[in-house]
Amino acid sequence: MLRFVSRERETPEKRPAADRRGDFEEIYQPFAEAVAADQASRCSQCGVPFCQDHCPLGNDIPDWLRLVAEGRLEEAYAVSSATNNMPEVCGRICPQDRLCEGSCVIEQSGHGTVTIGSVETYITETAFENGWVTPVRPAAERPESVGIIGAGPAGLAAAEELRRQGFQVVVYDRYDRVGGLLIYGIPNFKLDKAVVARREQLLRDGGVEFRLGFEVGRDATLDELRARHDAMLIATGVYKPRGLDCPVDRAATLAPALEYLTASNRRGLGDDVGADAPDAAGKRVIVIGGGDTAMDCVRTAARQGAKSVRCLYRRDRANMPGSQREVGHAEEEGVGFEWLSSPRAVACGKVTVSAMRLGEPDAGGRRAPVSIPGSERDLEADLVIAALGFEPEDLPGAFGAPQLKVSSRGTISADGRTLETSLPGVYAAGDIVRGASLVVWAIRDGRVAAAAIAARLAAQAPAHPAADVAAE
């Protein structure tokens, strides 16, 4: 270990930008074994591992880096998967530059961070190749049943944790595939859909039941589901797009980000999305927003053969919420950025924008963008994509559960420790509680909620040993 003074930071080989623009394949090649071990050996084995402290899951990063450096890969996977239900997903899509790698001690000392995310992906892919990843096999089955609404990362993480303890788990989702935003919101070049399908199969093989195309409120109310199960978890995510705060002409071609990304992902999965589904081919595209979803949109448009792609963001580069790594990828792929620019009107064939400056900090501590009078100009646009984030839907109304309390933002109100809602035995996890956030936080919340549900059901269980449901 401690080889950071003699070995430079190295990432997996990245495919040339010209090649990447021609397909939706993942952009990084896998790490070779020797390179992965070399990079892992750069870890300084800090007494206070800030990488672990800044990981929402508290992953034991220094421990599995040491095991990789020593060639003990099966043990490295055991340590990695002990705290993370989807390390193969987080290794690919976590913004490590803002989390573990951004807090790496040797990065702060000027030696360049350990490539933690790439090593994490390497560990898990090696584990799958060698058959070390197996479905959950509980020591004993329990009779209690848990219903989970939402087959995204929070729901899937909770499902695995509950099955591990023998509970009967049914996951309901209104879509036709398992994965939520992992399938329909994140492009293939960041997360190959086969990776998600592989994790789904593991859960099915472990005894998790999925009921797809099931919409709560239409097919059953929340109260009806509560009557079927001993506990419920709401993990729907947030899907309602935020609208533009400017006039939009009816003749303008405007698409919400998720509608655009879903259409693209469905095409990649072989679905017929219809002729009216948004597509960037041959068009001048403007994406409005500065988060990771906006980066997914601009990079998708480049791959669809857009004539030009520009990202419009009202703050400067240093103050954008998205990953700087993703911005770099987008720039390599030919995307242009209009920093300190905000839309004033969207019309057919153009977007009128105003130049901005950063003023005093707002209530959240960020410097608020202020329009510069007289700076308006027009940008040509055949397709405008609004990527301004997501808000929660009206779940109490949709679920027929007016007694389900929500916050002032419309998210479900839940106990900060257990994630139990205002309804006894009903829990909530992920974006529907915290607002639009990261996949790693959703996994963390799913694990927390699963532990609280298990504790509740165990406390309510009779004193005799758990029933063997499978034997019945």
N, C-alpha and C positions, 0 to 999 in steps of 0.2 A: 504494500500500500504506500501512500504518500508519494507517488511517482509524478505528481503534478509539476514538479520542478524540472523533470526531464522529458515529460511527454506532453505534447500540445493537445488541446481540446480537438476532438475529431467527431464529426457527425457521419451517419451513414451516407453513402454516395447518393447524390440527388440527381435525378434525371434532368437532362437539359430542358430549358424552358420551352424551346421550340417543339420538342417531343411531347412535353406535358400538355401543351395547348391542343394537341391532336387527339387526346383521349381522356377518360376519366379514371385512369389507373392511379394507384397511390404513387406519390412522387419520390419516396425514398426507397432505396434498395435495402434489403435486410443487412444487419451487421454481420460480418464474418466473425467466427468464434474468437480468433486471436485479437481482433480489433475491439470487440466487446470486452474482453478480459483486460486489455490494456487501458481502455477508458475507465472501467470499474476500478482499476488499481490506482487511478488518480485521486480517489476519494481520500480526504485527510483524516477520516475517522474522528471527527470532532467530538470533544467531550460534551458539547451542547450542539446537537445536530439541527441547525436552523432549517435545513431542507425538510426534515421530518416535522418540525414545529409548524412550518408553513404549508404542509399538506393537509387538506381538510380531513383526510382519512387517517392521518398520523402514521402513514406507512413507514416501516422500519427500513428506510432507504440505505443507511450505512451498512446495516447487517447484510442485506442481499447484494449490495455492491461488493462487499468483502467476499462473499461466497462465490460470486461470479469470477472475481479475480483469482480465486483458488481453484476454479474449475468445478465447483460443487453446485451444479446447475439445478439438480432436482431439489436440493435443500433451499436454493435461492427461490425457486418457485413456491415452495411450501411457505416460506416467510412472506413473500410478496402477496400470495393469495390469502393469507391469514387475515389481512386487514382490508382487502379489496376484492370485491366480487367480480370485477371486470378489468383486471390489469391490462389485458390486451387492448381494451378500448381506451383507457386512460393514457396508456403509453403513446397512443396515436393522436388523441385529440385534446388532452389537457394543455392549457397554456402554461407549460413549464417555465417559460420565461417570466411569468408573473407569480409563480408559486415556488416549487422546490428549487428549480435551477436558478431562479432570480434571487434566492436566499442562500445559495451555496457559498460557503466561507471562502473557498479558494477563488471564486468569482470576485468576491469583494476585495481580495488581496491582489487582483490583477492577473491571475494565472488562467482565467477562463473556466467556466463551470464544467462540472462533470455532465456528460450527456445522459442525464437520468432517464428521461422519457424513452430514448432509443434503447437503452439497456433494458428497461422494463419490458418493452415490446419484444426484444430478443429473448428474454427469459421465458415469457409466456409462449411465444411461437415455438421455442425449443421444447417446452413442456408438452405442447400439443403434438408435435412431431414424434415424441418419444412415448406417448401414451400415459403421461403422468397426470393429465387432467381427466378426472372421472366424475360422473354424476354423483350428487349427494346421496348417501345411503344412511338414513337415520338408524341409530342403534335400536330404537323401538318406535312403533307408530303410536300416535296419540289420537284420541277420538275427536278432539276439537277442530273446528273448521274456521279458516280465515279467508275472507273475500277481499281481493285487492282490485281497486278500480284504477286501471292504467298500466299498460305494459311497457312503460319507459324505464329508464335506468333506476329510478327510485323504487318502482314496483317490482322490478326484476331482482334487485338486490334484496329487498324484503322477502320476496318469495323464496329465494334460496336459503336465507337465514332461517326462516320459519320451517322449511322442509328439513333442514339440517337437524332440527329438534323434534321432528316427527309429526308436526301439525299438517292437517290436510289443507291444501292451498288451491284456491281457484282465482285466476286472474282474468278480469273482464276488460275488454278494450273495444272501443267503437270502430277502430280501423281493422283492415283485413290482414295485417301482418303484425308480428311482435317486434317491439323495439321503439315505438314512438318516434321522437326526433332523431334517434340513432339511425332509423331507416329512411324517414321521409324528409328530415330537416338538414342532415349533414351529408354533403356530397361524397361520392365514392372516392375521390382523390384524397380525401382525409380519412375515410373509414370505409373500407370495402364491406359491402353488405353481407358477404359470406362470413365475415367475422361475427356479425350479429346473429346470423342464422345458426352458426356453430354454437354460440352460447344459448340460444333458444333451445336447440336440440338437447343440450346437457340438462337444462331445466325440465324439459318434457321427460327425458329418461330418468330423472330423479323423482318424478311423481307429481310435478306441478301441472295442473290442468289449466288450459287456456280456452276462453270463450270469446272468440273474435266476432266483430260485427255486432257487438252487444252495446247498446247505448243506454246508460242509466237515465231514467226518466221516460224513455220510450218503451224499453223491453222490461223494465222493472224499476220501481222507485227505490230510493235508498232504504226506506223502512222495510220494504219487501226483501231486500238483500240482507238487511240486519236480521231478519227473521230466519234466514237460511244459514247464517254463519254466527259463530261465537264472538267474532270480532271483525272489524272492517278497517281497511286502510284506503284512503283517498290519495292517489298519486297521479293525478290527471295531467300535471304540467299546466302551462299557460299558453294559449294558442291565439287569443284575440289580438290582432295587429293594432298597433297604435297608428292613428291617422296623421296625415300631414297637417300642419298648422298654417295652411295657406290655401288660396283658392285653387281648385282643380277643375279645368274645363271638362265637360262631359265627353268631348271628342278626343281627349288625351288617352293614350294607352298607358295606363297605370296598373301595376300589379303589386300586391303585398308580397313581401319576401318569401313567406312560407308557402304561399300558393305557387310562386315561381319555382322554388326549390323542390317542392313536392312533385310538380309536373316533371321536372328534370329527372328526379330520382325514379319516378314511376316509369319513365321512358327507359331508363337504364335497367329496370327490372323486367322490361318486356310488356308493360301494360299499355293499353290503348288509351291515351289521355285526351284524344279528340283534337280537331284542327284549331279550336279556339284557345287551347292551353298556351300560356305565355312561352315564347321562345325568342332567343336573342339572335338567331342566325341572320346575318346580313344587316343588322340594325345598329343604329347609334344608341348606345345604352348609357343611361345615367342611373346610378344607385345612390340613394340618399340615406346616409347613416354611417357610423364609424365603429360599430361593434363587430364581433366575429361573424354574425349573420350577414352583415354587409360584405365582409371579405369572402364569405362563401358564395354570395351572389355575383360579385364581380369576377371571381375566378371561374364560376360556372359559365357566365356569359362569354368569357374569353374562349372557353372550350366549345361552346355552341357555335362559334364562328361569327361573333359580333363584328360589325365593321369598326366600331370603336367602343371602349368601355372607360367610363370615368366615375369616380367615387366623389360624392359631394359631402363634405363634413364641415360643420359650423365652428369647430375648434381647430387648433393646430395639431400637428402630428404627435407632439409630446403629451397632449391631453386627450387623445382618443382612447376609448375604453377597450378596443380590440387589441389582439396580440400583435406586437411589433413584428414578430416572426411571420405572421400571416400577411402583413402589409408588404414585407420584403418579398415573399413569394408572389404576391399579386403584381408588384412592380416588375419582377423578372418576367412575368407572363404578359406584360404589355399594358397593364392597367394604369391609367392616369389618375392623379388625385388632385382635387380642388379643395385645398385646405382653407379654413376660415371663410367658408362660403355657405350660404343658407338659401333655400328656395323661397321665392316670394310669390310665384305663381307657376302652375303647370298647365300648359296649353298643348294643343295638337302640334307636335313637331318641335316643341321647344320648352325649356325651363328657364324662367327668369330668376336670376340669383342675385343676392346682395353680398358684398364683401363684409366681413365681420372683424371685430377686434375683441380681445379678451378684457373684460372689465373687472369689477370687484368680485370677490368670491360670493357664491350663492349660499343658500342654507345648508347645502351639503359640503361646502368647503371648496368646490371647484369654481374657477373663475368663469363668470357668466359671459356668454358671447353677446356682443352688442352690435347692432347693425350700423354700418357707416352710411350716412345719408348721401344720396346721389351716386352710389357705387353700382347701381343695378346694371346688369348685362344679360344677354340671352345666350343660352347654350342649346345647340341643336340636339334633339332627342326623339327617337322613334319609339323607344320603350323606356319607361321610368319605373324603377323598382323601389318601393318604400321599405327600408329596413331600419325602422325606428324602435324596434323592440316589441315586446308582447305584454299583454295584460290578462288577468284572469277573466274567465267567463262567469256568468251568474250561476254558480253551482247550486246554491239553495233553491233557486227557481227551477233550474234544469232538472235537479234531482228530486223535486217535490219535497224538499226538506227545509222549510222556512226557519226552523229552529237551529239550523247550522249557522253558527256565528262567523262573520267575516270581519276583516280589518277595514280601516278607512280606505285602503288601496284595493279592496275586493278580494284579497287573498284570504284563505281560511285561517281563522284564529286557532292556534294550537299551543298547548303548554310547552314552554321552552325546553323542558327536561325530557318529557315523555312523548311529546307531539300528539297527545290526546286532544281531541276537539271538544266543543261544548256538548257533544252527544256522547254519553258514556259508552265506552267500547269502540268508538269510532276515532281513528287516528288519521293524520295527514302528513305527507312527506314530500320533499322536493320543491319544485318551483311554485306549486299551488300554495305553499306556505311562505316561502322566502321571496317570491317574485322570480322573474327570469334570471337564471343563474347558470352555473357550470354543471356539467355532468358529474364531476367528482363530488360536488356538494349534494347532488341528488342521491348518489350512492351512499354517501355518509348518512343522510337523513333516513333512507330506507333501512339501513342497519340499525339506527337508533330506534326507529319506530318498531321494527321487528323485535328488538330486545324488550321494549316496553310491553308489547302485545304478549310475548311469551311469558313475561313475569306476571302479567294480569291473569292469563289463563291458568298458569301453574298455581297461582294463589287460590283460584276458584275451583280447581280440580279436587275430586274426592281423594281421600287418603290412600285408597288402594292403588296398585300399580296401573300404569297407563294401559289402556286396551290395545290389543293388536288389531288395528283396523284392517290391515292387509289380510289377516287370517280369516276375518269374517267374510 
